[in-house]
Amino acid sequence: MRRLREYGSYAIGFASLFLLWHVAAVYLVQSALFPPPGSVIARAVALFRDGTLVANVAISLQRILTGFVCGSLLGIPIGLAMGSFAPIRRILDPYTEFLRFIPAVAMITVAVIWFGIGETSKLFLIIYATVFVVVLNTAAGVASIARNKIRAAQALGATRFQIFCHVALPATVPYILTGMRLAMTNSFVTIVAAELVAANNGLGKMLWDARLYMLVDDIFVALLVLGLLGFVIDRIFRWCIFLFAGRYSPVV
Amino acid sequence: MLRGVEKTFSSRQGADYVAVRGFYLELARGEFFCLLGTSGCGKTTILNMIAGFEKPTAGVMELEGKPIAGPGRDRSVVFQGDDSLYDWLTALENVEFGLRMRGVPKTTRREQAHHYLDLVGLTGQEAKHPSELSGGMKQRIQIARVLANEPKMLLMDEPFAALDAQTRAVMQEELRKIWQATGTSVLFITHDIDEAISLATRLGVMYAGPASRLKEVVDVELEGARNRTDDRFLGYYRRVYGMIREEVEVARRRERPDGPR
């Protein structure tokens, strides 16, 4: 029953969004530049049938996921090392503190010069967009472990290595997952921008082409799909956090 | 055994702060010693040094003739708050943590953890995580966790300070029973006179800080279960209250040198 109410209120939220959009497009704006949801959805179905939508979504998603996984695998150990050892933190601080203020979007130019417009530049950009958020959150997580947790383990006879594996690591898991969730948002922003500027395919390229030929419906299809994809992936992420790390963070 | 122990903290302003100076204490095996003092007198500093978390600036600290070099499982610590528990582990897994680190096989350590959970009255709560348990239950997990490690000495830093009065009274009674059953030496830190007399076989009152040391040691000779309304209990209370009262006055005057006398 509670489940039903939960999903029900979600449905109402989404329905109201589309209703507002419809009202705004049909009665308020009444312009060819702002299509109502009906025609956008019809266009989306058509693009889905001829395969272009699926192909574009697949390539964008593939880029995001590859970069995101590589960035996380790189960021977690760096963050753990920075959080655990003060000298390493001091050595790497300038890198993270300097580079995290240069947005991945600004790095597109460099990426294209270095790696061309192929997959390598996309991979580089997504890793770049992922790694610092994950590093900072992981390091912050290690740094915020209660001192008594470590001391208790010492007094119970744990070695330094055991404390790292059995205390520091599990205590940091919630922070790592939070960092990864934030990084996922960054990856979305970055991949669209990168594909807008330099790509042969993907959702960003679809947006760019549609603008070029004034296919307003296509623009809105791309926007709609981006929003939906982000929403679904974030849900999956939250579900995974709950499933795999529920025992590490009782307050998801 | 502590001989002439001193601890100086250096502050960021460059002024050193001598927390403890010339602290002497010898504990007998199996005794329950309560260390009493006003806040800021260095009680916790003494405990942290015995636990090995902090090193003394001067003096000698020994456990059964061997110098204390760092934290070790012969001296277990029960902390004041609940932040030392591992919230990703169940009550049972928390209790067997020390055994697991030592590589004790699973069935053996399960058995032992169950035994100590029963001893502290947590039968049936094994599968719960700390976040699902009350403050008193969390302190019971801490106690079971250190007991499972079978330490020579139990160090307790105001473990019941955050509990409500009723829970605290129950926990004190049970701690005394557990101590009688296991025969472990206990060093118990508190600022609560009533708690100290209820628990201790011997208690020590510290001077107000800085450069604090033991002011006086009192043998608490009360047999059997301790009764707070007993005349002899009250006699001890008056005596210790007098000692503490003086130190509270000293501490107050040091904080506010111009204040009313």
Boltz contact constraints between the chains, C-beta under 6 A:
constraints:
  - contact:
      token1: [A, 146]
      token2: [B, 83]
      max_distance: 6.0
  - contact:
      token1: [A, 148]
      token2: [B, 79]
      max_distance: 6.0
  - contact:
      token1: [A, 148]
      token2: [B, 83]
      max_distance: 6.0
  - contact:
      token1: [A, 148]
      token2: [B, 84]
      max_distance: 6.0
  - contact:
      token1: [A, 149]
      token2: [B, 84]
      max_distance: 6.0
  - contact:
      token1: [A, 151]
      token2: [B, 53]
      max_distance: 6.0
  - contact:
      token1: [A, 152]
      token2: [B, 84]
      max_distance: 6.0
  - contact:
      token1: [A, 154]
      token2: [B, 71]
      max_distance: 6.0
  - contact:
      token1: [A, 155]
      token2: [B, 51]
      max_distance: 6.0
  - contact:
      token1: [A, 155]
      token2: [B, 71]
      max_distance: 6.0
  - contact:
      token1: [A, 155]
      token2: [B, 76]
      max_distance: 6.0
  - contact:
      token1: [A, 155]
      token2: [B, 77]
      max_distance: 6.0
  - contact:
      token1: [A, 156]
      token2: [B, 73]
      max_distance: 6.0
  - contact:
      token1: [A, 156]
      token2: [B, 97]
      max_distance: 6.0
  - contact:
      token1: [A, 156]
      token2: [B, 98]
      max_distance: 6.0
  - contact:
      token1: [A, 156]
      token2: [B, 149]
      max_distance: 6.0
  - contact:
      token1: [A, 157]
      token2: [B, 73]
      max_distance: 6.0
  - contact:
      token1: [A, 157]
      token2: [B, 98]
      max_distance: 6.0
  - contact:
      token1: [A, 157]
      token2: [B, 101]
      max_distance: 6.0
  - contact:
      token1: [A, 158]
      token2: [B, 101]
      max_distance: 6.0
  - contact:
      token1: [A, 162]
      token2: [B, 101]
      max_distance: 6.0
  - contact:
      token1: [A, 170]
      token2: [B, 88]
      max_distance: 6.0
  - contact:
      token1: [A, 247]
      token2: [B, 88]
      max_distance: 6.0
  - contact:
      token1: [A, 248]
      token2: [B, 88]
      max_distance: 6.0
  - contact:
      token1: [A, 250]
      token2: [B, 129]
      max_distance: 6.0
  - contact:
      token1: [A, 250]
      token2: [B, 131]
      max_distance: 6.0
